Amino acid sequence: MLAMENLEVVYEDVILVLKGISLSVPEGSIVALLGANGAGKTTVLRAITGLLDVHRGKITKGTITLDGKPIHHMDAPATVAAGIGQVMEGRRTFTEFTVDENLRIGAHTADRGTVEANLDRIYTLFPRLAERRKQVAGYLSGGEQQMCVIGRALMAEPRYLLLDEPSLGLAPLIVQQIRDLIVAINEQGTSVLLVEQNANMALAIASHGYVLETGKVVMDKPAAVLREDDDVREFYLGLREEGAASFRDVKHYKRRKRWLS
Amino acid sequence: MTEQNTKTITPKANRATLRGRPELYTEYARDQALLNTASKKLWTGVLVAFTLLLPFLLGRDLVGLLTLVFIYAIGGIGLNLVTGYAGQVSLGHAFFVGLGAYTSMFFGGAPSMTLRGLELDMLIWLPMAGIVPMLVGLLVAPLAARVRGLYLAILTLGLVFVGEHLFREARTITGGPQVGRRGAIPEVLGFNFYENQEILGFALRREQIFYFFCFALLVVMGVLARNLARSRMGRAFAAVRDRDIAAEVMGVPLLRTKVIAFGVSSFYAGIAGGLLPVAVGAINPERFNLLFSVEFLAIILIGGVATISGSIIGAAFIVLLPRLVQVTAPYLPLIGEVVSVEIAQRMLFGALIVVFLVLEPRGIYGMWLRMRNYWKAWPFSY
């Protein structure tokens, strides 16, 4: 289980981005992390994989644990070795490498013996990549690049895969493909933390979902419940019943939250 | 408060709204003002008054050293415009400073058997000291604008070596290696800024007069640079620095922006170059070498990249640091016995650049900014 408890992150000693977040990714599940722009979703991922210091951020409170062991003091290479793979937002392929080289780089921490088997696994998972194996990654289409970076992260055999907006800028058909691939990856035994703007796609495959708003978790429910929740339907799925739009009822979970605390 | 609300409040109509809220701006102009808060106004005034008072409190050599700070600051502002604001790394700043120095000597220096000089008024030689390097800068810039990053650094590095050779060989203007030449005569319409004078009944020493002159020039050029930086052109500089292709897509002409940045930067360098020999007495062509360029880079790195006040802080730091080491050396272990004072100065210089690059890339000004923001933001709102 990958879990964080009351995590607080401050950038530049000045900007408090995460205000005490607790969430957990149980082994073998897909967990969706939703939220508007600037809610702190990417910061959550950075905190897990030790990328905060690059952005002059710091974890000031709370813990992140992997199977009970704290990992929030680790740097990025150490977290990869510990079994956490991250796919960063916006398709960061090594543009001058071929697809094959991109994937092999992903196996940097893995045993040498596993590389061929893993390459095989990735190429069966992404047949498109197999076709483009010797091509320079910078010339791939957006969807293929996204597959390439997901494959690259999988080469290290992570037990937990963090995906940051894999649907960003892709055609709806490709988004469906990516979605199915995430499910396939999960079925092969990798737990997934899926950060998404595309709530529809994320909630369709996730078992549990968190909604983040200005650095706080405002909803923490099974995905099936979230899919039916009026607020989520309205704000994240863009579904609204005609005529029911009274702004008095807007975001009532916020009010509920205030009563609780 | 939404944007629309702030727009509709006029300062006159709603004094009550503004009372006790010094940072609520109702006009874009006030938000963009140079001294946009009351405390900034106050402290700038205090700082200027203190600077004007200093030459009466300090000894001759310290006044001269502070004058050097002002001159380095002018050069530093120039480099900051092209490197800090426009993002074009230039290692060739020493060349432009040197060019300014020798232009000033040619137009304003006294001729002799071996040296050429026109003995013109400072009203002519000082602008010329800026304009000639600017023209050369404009000539070089189209080449420099074609390359980026490391390649640009190497290209501008080449300038320093070309310059060193030229300055060494043009003996009738520069005096030649190891000989050097005295600075131009800083005389405006018969008033010499480097001679003991009596002004309004006050007897002022020449260091003091030149100190005031350089300070006034620094203030003028600093304000001009700040104004440039917050103008349309300054925003174009920053856009080119942050993402040149995106800037181009927004309609910022890359070539022209880079050329202007180089031109303005070289102008500042030239002015600093014209004043430098006057302040130090005489100058050798060897002075304008790579190390001199690096000194200017250190000024903006340590002071603060893309800030005018940072350039001034950095200049003060770089110019005063050797003196500080010299003064404190007798009280420090190792220095003087194991390493000489000079070597200690150089080591400290190098170490400081590394430390600032690693720990605070925005320099001393960045440290101040962080401190200020911390107190503004503290305590956090949950």
Interface residues (C-beta under 8 A of the other chain):
Chain A: V10 E12 D13 V14 I15 L16 K19 G20
Chain B: R370 N373 Y374 K376 A377 F380 S381 Y382
